[in-house]
Amino acid sequence: MATAAESAGVIARVAVDSVETIEAAHRAGVGDVIIDVDVGMPRCGARPDHAGQLADVARQRRLSVSGVMGYEGHLQMVSDRSEAKERVAEAMSLLRAAHDDVGGDIVSTGGTGTHDLHTIGLDHPTGVTDVQAGSYVMVDTQYATLNQGFEQALTIVGTVIAHHGSRYVIDVGLKALGMDHGDPSIDDCKIWFCSDEHTTFSSSERTFHIGERVHVRPAHVDPTIARHEELWIIDDGEVIDRWPIDLRHW
């Protein structure tokens, strides 16, 4: 990986949070690491008070340590913005304390749900150097509930294949959607349930016909995209490009 990155003229910087991951980066020929810090989400990340020790180990292995990162994923969907701002500041205090011990130019954090709650600049006591927001580009139905002003750009296009009584069925189901954040949505419709290859729904406002195309909005964009081979880029109803998805199933 490091050799390929060097050939492309880019820096391959890897997040590490343990001696084991530092050793793995060293064996892989990675020259630049960043210390991943736990700021409250119980996933990856070293304890803030352990980050400096890990930076020392990395430098002993002749790795460059560029700074710290910490993802406050547990705060992305806090709807009360005053509460969210206060809790983000608490998380960033932990990250900045770790950065004091680690050093480096980078303090990286954040996501779509908290992008507007960060201060850029290390002269601020809880400031950061960059925010790792990503879902805002396409937005899913979960992030849309925060009303941050981002439009939902991603839909899965399905076809109505059955109509019985008040219910319709389209050929988009669990195999096409990331479902960990709940059911998808269809404008002006009520989702009944999703099964392997189908979604059953009804509508008191719209009438559909068998063969009609329907746009389905996923609840979680990341795993939804990973289930498909291509993104079809549409502008004003016209397909203008097709982008291959190179990390399918990743």
DADA-V361939 format. One record per residue. RES is the residue in one letter. PSI is psi in radians with two decimals (999 if undefined). Layout:
res	psi
RES	PSI
RES	PSI
This chain:
res	psi
M	-0.81
A	-0.72
T	-0.74
A	-0.70
A	-0.75
E	-0.68
S	-0.56
A	-0.06
G	0.48
V	2.84
I	2.16
A	1.76
R	2.20
V	2.39
A	2.33
V	2.60
D	0.29
S	2.89
V	-0.66
E	-0.74
T	-0.51
I	-0.78
E	-0.68
A	-0.72
A	-0.71
H	-0.79
R	-0.54
A	-0.07
G	0.25
V	2.35
G	-0.22
D	2.21
V	2.86
I	2.43
I	2.11
D	2.22
V	2.38
D	1.98
V	0.33
G	-0.30
M	2.10
P	1.30
R	-2.22
C	2.88
G	2.32
A	2.79
R	2.47
P	-0.64
D	-0.02
H	-0.17
A	-0.71
G	-0.67
Q	-0.70
L	-0.67
A	-0.68
D	-0.75
V	-0.76
A	-0.74
R	-0.55
Q	-0.48
R	0.19
R	0.54
L	2.48
S	2.32
V	1.97
S	-0.23
G	-2.56
V	2.76
M	2.65
G	2.20
Y	2.05
E	0.98
G	-0.48
H	-0.15
L	0.00
Q	-0.58
M	0.39
V	1.95
S	-0.53
D	1.89
R	-0.52
S	-0.78
E	-0.77
A	-0.76
K	-0.73
E	-0.75
R	-0.58
V	-0.74
A	-0.68
E	-0.75
A	-0.69
M	-0.46
S	-0.69
L	-0.74
L	-0.71
R	-0.60
A	-0.71
A	-0.70
H	-0.60
D	-0.62
D	-0.53
V	-0.77
G	-2.98
G	2.97
D	-0.21
I	2.31
V	1.76
S	2.45
T	-3.00
G	3.01
G	-3.06
T	-0.73
G	-0.34
T	0.16
H	-0.56
D	0.06
L	0.08
H	2.64
T	2.22
I	2.20
G	2.26
L	-0.04
D	-0.28
H	2.46
P	-0.46
T	0.35
G	2.79
V	2.99
T	-0.46
D	2.75
V	2.22
Q	0.94
A	2.48
G	-0.74
S	-0.35
Y	-0.41
V	-0.64
M	-0.57
V	2.38
D	3.12
T	-0.46
Q	-0.92
Y	-0.51
A	-0.43
T	-0.29
L	-0.22
N	0.92
Q	-0.03
G	0.00
F	2.42
E	2.59
Q	1.90
A	-0.30
L	2.20
T	2.70
I	2.21
V	2.06
G	3.05
T	2.35
V	2.12
I	-0.13
A	2.61
H	1.98
H	2.03
G	-2.15
S	-0.05
R	2.54
Y	2.73
V	2.31
I	2.82
D	0.80
V	2.12
G	-2.65
L	-0.53
K	-0.18
A	-0.09
L	2.51
G	2.06
M	0.05
D	-0.29
H	0.24
G	-3.00
D	2.70
P	-3.09
S	2.69
I	2.28
D	2.30
D	0.46
C	2.79
K	2.13
I	2.21
W	-0.99
F	2.84
C	2.41
S	-3.01
D	-0.94
E	0.13
H	2.71
T	2.27
T	2.34
F	2.97
S	2.92
S	2.33
S	-0.07
E	-0.32
R	2.65
T	2.31
F	2.74
H	2.58
I	2.29
G	-0.20
E	2.48
R	2.43
V	2.38
H	2.15
V	2.23
R	2.08
P	2.71
A	-0.33
H	1.96
V	-0.70
D	-1.03
P	-0.40
T	-0.84
I	-0.67
A	-0.20
R	0.02
H	2.84
E	-0.52
E	2.66
L	2.25
W	2.09
I	2.12
I	2.34
D	2.04
D	0.75
G	-0.02
E	2.32
V	2.07
I	-0.22
D	2.88
R	2.20
W	2.17
P	2.54
I	1.82
D	-0.17
L	0.67
R	2.37
H	0.14
W	999
